[in-house]
Amino acid sequence: MQRLDVETKSKHYEILVDQDFLDLVPAIRGLDKDFSSYHVVSDDNVTPLYQREILDALAGFGKPVHGVTFPHGEKNKNLSTMEAIYQALIENGADRKSLIVALGGGVAGDMAGYAAATYMRGIAYIQIPTTLLSQVDSSIGGKTGIDFNGYKNIIGAFHQPELVYINTATLKTLPRGEFTSGMAEIIKHAMIKDAAYFDFLELERERVQALDHEVLTSMILRSCEIKSQVVSEDETEKGNRALLNFGHTAGHAIERLMDFRMLHGECVSIGMVAAARLSAAEGGFPPAEAERLVRLLEAYGLPLAVPDLSAESVYEELFHDKKTMGNTLTFALCRRIGDSYLSKGTLTKAQILEALDQVMERER
Ligand SMILES: O=C(O)C(=O)C[C@@H](O)[C@H](O)[C@H](O)COP(=O)(O)O
């Protein structure tokens, strides 16, 4: 098992990377908290795969254990699903000393985490991410929340987990498209912080895609390390945490305009191509490096352009981004691969529209 620390102002916790669930109970025992009951929250894809195993393991604590299942998909990351989760917590007698277990992908983590942040004004939770995207990105850093009226993550709270427990064997049951979607966040980590990691992703692509255990584990560890460093330095996104939003400004806009029919990572991939074009327009990001990004995304099977949208509609949607203050758009951009910065309000509408035009499929 490998361990990493996340050290934020509000909490210190560990990320454990393992190949099974055998060390989960010892890890929870190691938290040294006498939880009164356990509530495992997962979607209807993950429940049949892993919820029983986790409930059985937790039953060893001799306290009540309950499973809560909700319908899968970003479309269901909303208030009515939250209502059902709150209802189940109340019916199952969850109290202030209960532990919520977020089991699954980003949607499960965001919603179970938000339930933990708000139920009885905040109770403890742990993350057991089972998708590549949630293992390397969304389970770390305490961003929790839901979408509302189609606006992505517009309601939420920062609430750090007690523990993140990654079992890499869960990737064997992950649909291929979900794996590819997770690769977008991994490529994002390399883009914003680590040029050598970008080289690694280029060189080791075949072994990554073949789920080679050794390469996959190093990749997951490196991404978790980058994510936890950024989060540890700026827990509540007052500054540089927003670098993790590279590709997300346009990405979230596309996700919403496509009515969540495309996977998050697919939208982030297209958003990164747009961000690379903006980086070139503003800061002289070398065209050869933009080309390397495009080639890498393509090689991992990620989309580079979006069908059926106009640059204008995406541009309008950008103003709903949480980084937008007043009318000032903020983008995470790159000077070079591995070297990122925040650009606040300096790009013109024409530059932004031109970059967006290049990721509209009709233009290609
Ligand atoms: O943890 C963060 O900070 C991130 O920005 C990570 C993103 O990859 C992730 O999709 C996040 O949920 C987006 O956050 P948001 O604040 O833009 O909704």
PDBQT file of the ligand as one rigid body, heavy atoms in Angstrom, charges set to zero:
ROOT
HETATM    1  O1  LIG A 401     -10.555  20.330  -7.094  1.00  0.00    +0.000 OA
HETATM    2  C1  LIG A 401     -10.570  21.342  -7.803  1.00  0.00    +0.000 C 
HETATM    3  O2  LIG A 401     -10.350  22.467  -7.361  1.00  0.00    +0.000 OA
HETATM    4  C2  LIG A 401     -10.852  21.238  -9.245  1.00  0.00    +0.000 C 
HETATM    5  O3  LIG A 401     -11.062  22.249  -9.897  1.00  0.00    +0.000 OA
HETATM    6  C3  LIG A 401     -10.884  19.897  -9.867  1.00  0.00    +0.000 C 
HETATM    7  C4  LIG A 401     -11.759  19.789 -11.084  1.00  0.00    +0.000 C 
HETATM    8  O4  LIG A 401     -11.165  18.818 -11.899  1.00  0.00    +0.000 OA
HETATM    9  C5  LIG A 401     -13.154  19.294 -10.736  1.00  0.00    +0.000 C 
HETATM   10  O5  LIG A 401     -13.904  18.983 -11.883  1.00  0.00    +0.000 OA
HETATM   11  C6  LIG A 401     -13.949  20.221  -9.889  1.00  0.00    +0.000 C 
HETATM   12  O6  LIG A 401     -15.065  19.570  -9.379  1.00  0.00    +0.000 OA
HETATM   13  C7  LIG A 401     -14.423  21.453 -10.586  1.00  0.00    +0.000 C 
HETATM   14  O7  LIG A 401     -14.661  22.362  -9.611  1.00  0.00    +0.000 OA
HETATM   15  P1  LIG A 401     -15.533  23.651  -9.823  1.00  0.00    +0.000 P 
HETATM   16  O8  LIG A 401     -15.254  24.441  -8.610  1.00  0.00    +0.000 OA
HETATM   17  O9  LIG A 401     -15.077  24.328 -11.055  1.00  0.00    +0.000 OA
HETATM   18  O10 LIG A 401     -16.941  23.195  -9.924  1.00  0.00    +0.000 OA
ENDROOT
TORSDOF 0
